[in-house]
């Protein structure tokens, strides 16, 4: 009964639910996204010249902890959003707008969850004692942070929106249409989302813990999507978490250039293991708060 809205959300995928189409669509999304990015970069390179191109490559290196590198990385997800739209249209004969659900619900759910979960995360950070010391990111003055805030939030919406449209939109819809009596639509996209966050090169022995957290996060986002019959709640849930972890407090290192404060430990630090249980409990509380805000 709680997932009744999911039936109408999945309806557009029932016209072409074949598993081979879904797998091909996932591959096409990635390939098209990479191709579009490379084509765009090649065009810019031809316009600005070799020296400027080298400077751009150096400034946007994924190992940089600068604001520009972080913004660049987040905005590149837009190429994969275009790739997803092409895949949905070419392989399933439907418009990418069908990945969203009713627009009124998308906007309303997004705002409610974004504000509720964002407020809860801020409250927990202020009220609860922390197991780590935070330090100011001296490379990000407060004035600069405020000036960049609209661009930073837009970049996070591009990144979070693209991931949610792919995992909780495309994969969830297609698997629910193909296997209506099995919970594969809940499990498979969440596991895939977890594997996407598996980074043994950066996180070392902590990599499985990050993947576990991401899988649980994916389960929560899939559940919210099924309860509301629209993608807005999942995007708001994802965006609120990323705003907190990218713009406010971030683990020092690559991708942390937009944060006001840093946690001065490495991703592979053994201390990370002790932080995972509180992080999972926080995600659970955020999921409950989102449900209360949505009344689902």
N, C-alpha and C positions, 0 to 999 in steps of 0.2 A: 504494500500500500504506500509506503514511504517513497518508493521509486516509480510511482505511476507517471509523474512528469517525464521520466526517462523514455517512456514509450513513444511519446510524440517527438522527443528530441532525436530519437534514433530513426524515425520514419523516413527522412530523406535518403538514408543509406540503404534502405531495403531494395531499391531499384537495381543496385549492382553490388551485392554483398560478397561476391566470390573472394575467397581467401587470396588467390593469386593476384587479384586486382589490388588488394590491400597491401600485400608485400611489394608489388611493383610500384604502388603509389608512394610507399615509404622510401624506396630506393630513388625514385624519380625526384622526390622532394629534396633529398640530400644532394643528388647529382646536379639538379637544376640550380639549387642554392649556391653550390660551389662554382658552377659555371657562370652564373650571373655575377657573383662577387669578382671572379677573375676577369670577366669582361669589363666590369665597371672599373676595376683597378687598372686594367690595361688602357682604357680610354683616358683616365685621369693621368696616367703615366705619360702618355703621348702628348697630353696638353701641357704638362708642367715641366717635362724634361727629366733627364737622368738624375741630376744632382738632387732635385726636389723629391724625386721618387725615393732615392736612398734615404733622405731625411725622414720621409713619411714612414718607411719601413722600420727605421731605427726608433722613431717616436711611438710606433704602434706595436712594437715587439711585445709578445704576451708575457715576457718576464719583467716588464716595466711596472713600477708601482706608481704611475702617474695618472692624473685625472683624464688626460687626453687618451691614453691607452685604454683605460676602462670604458670611456664613452665609445670609442671606436669599436671595441669588442662587442659591446651591447648592441650598437646600431647594426652591426653586420648580420644579426639575426633576421633583419628585415628581408634579406635576400632569400632566406629559407621560407619565409612567409609567402613570398611570391612563388617560390618553387612549389609549395603546398597548394596554392591556388591553382597552378597549372596542372598539378597531378589530379586534383579533385575533378577538375573540368574535363581533362583528357581521358581519364580512366574510368570515371564514374558518371560522367555526363550530368553533373550537377554544379551549381554555383557555390563558390567558397563561402557565401553568406549563410549557407545551410549548416555550417560548422558552429554558428553562434547560437542559434535558437531565437526565440522572440526578442526583438530589440528592446522592447520596454523592460522585459525581465533582465536582459543583459546589463543595461545601464543601471537599473535600480539595485540589482544584486551586487554588481561591482562596487558601487559607492557604499552600500551598507557594509559589505564585508571589508573593504579597504579601510574604512574609518574605524570599524569595530576592532578588527584584528590589529591594525596599526596602533590604535589607542591602547589596547591591552599590552602589546609588546613594549610600548613606551612606559606604561605603568609598571610592568614587571621589572624593567631595567632600572627604573628609579627606586622602586620600593625594596626589591629583594636583594640580599647580600650576594656579591659576586665572588666566584672562585678564582678570579683573575684580576689583575690590575690593568686598567686602560690608560693609554697615554695619548696626548694630543698629536694629531697628524700635523706637524709643523709646516708641511708642504701645502696644506690646504687652509688658508686663512678663513675665518668665519665669513667675511665679506664676500670673498670669492665663492665660497660654498653656497651662499644665498643667491648670488648672481647666476650660478650654474644650476640652481635647483630645478627650474622649469625644464632645462635640457636634460638634466640627469633623470628626472622622473619620466620624461618622454622616452629616454633610452631604455629605462627599466620596463616600461610598458611594452616597448617593441620586443624586448627579450622575453619577458614573462608571457606576453600575449602569444608570441610565436610558439613557445613551448607548450602552452595550454591548448592552443588550437590543434597542434599536432597530436599530443598525447591524450588529452581529455576530449578533444573534438574529433579529429579524424580517426585515430585508432579506436577510441572508445565507441564511437558510432558504428564503425565498420564491424568490429568484433561482436557488438551487441546485436547487430542485424544478422550476422552470419551464424552466431551461436546464441539464440535468444534464451535458451533454458540453462545456460552455463554462465558462471560469473567470470568468464575470461575477460570480459570488457573491463572489469575492475582490477584483475590481477596482472594481466600481461602488460598493459600500458604502464602500470606502476613499477613493475620489475624492469621494464625497458628504461623508464625514467631513472631508476636507481642505478642501472648499469651506465647510463650516460654520465653520471657523477662519480664513476669509479676512476680514480686518477692515481694509480700506484706510483707514477713518476714523481708527483708532487707530494702526495700524502703518505707514501710508504706503507707501513703496517696499519695506519689509520684509514686507508682507502676503503676497506669493507664497511667500516663504521659510517663513513659519509654516504656510501651507497645504501646502507640500511636506513639511515635517516631519510634520504631522498625517496626511497621506496615507500616508507610510511607517509611521507608528505604527499606522494602521488595517490596513495589510497584515500587520504582525506580529501584531496581535490576531486578525485573521481566520484567520491560519495556526494560531495556538494553539488557536482554537476548533475548527477542522477536525481537528487532530491529536488532540484530546481528546474530541470529541463532546459538549462541554458548554460552558457560558458562564463557568464559574468562573474559568478561567485568564485570560480576557480581562478580567474585572472586577478580578481581583487585579493584573494588569499595569497597568491603567489607574489603579487606586486608588493603587498604589505610586508611580507617576509623579506623580500629582496631590498626594499627601501631601508629596512632596519639593518640588514647585514651588509649592504653596499654603501649606503649614504651616512649611516650613523656610526656603527661600530663594526669594524672588519678585522679579520686576522691579518696581521702585517705581512706584506709580500705582494706578489703579482695580483693585479686587479683590485688593490685596496686604495687606489689614489683618490677616490671620491669621498672617502669616509672622513668624518670629523675626528674620530678616535680610532686608535688601533689597539688590538690585543697583541702584545709583543711576544708571540710564540709562533713557531712554524707549524705548518699543516701536519707534519710528520712527528710533532712533539708527543711523547707519551702522555703528557697531561691532557691531551685532547680526549682520550678515552674516558676520563672522569667527567668530562663535560657533556658527553653524549646522552646520558640518561636525563639530565635536566632539559636538554634540547628536545628530546622526544616528548617529555611531559609538557613542555611549552607548546609544542606543535599540537598535542592533544587538546590542551586548553584553548588554543586558538581555533581549532575545529569546532569545539563546543560553543565558543563565543560566536562563531560565524553562523552556526545553526540557530542559536538564540536570536541573533539579529535578523535572520531570514524567516524565523518561525517555522522551521522544517525539521 
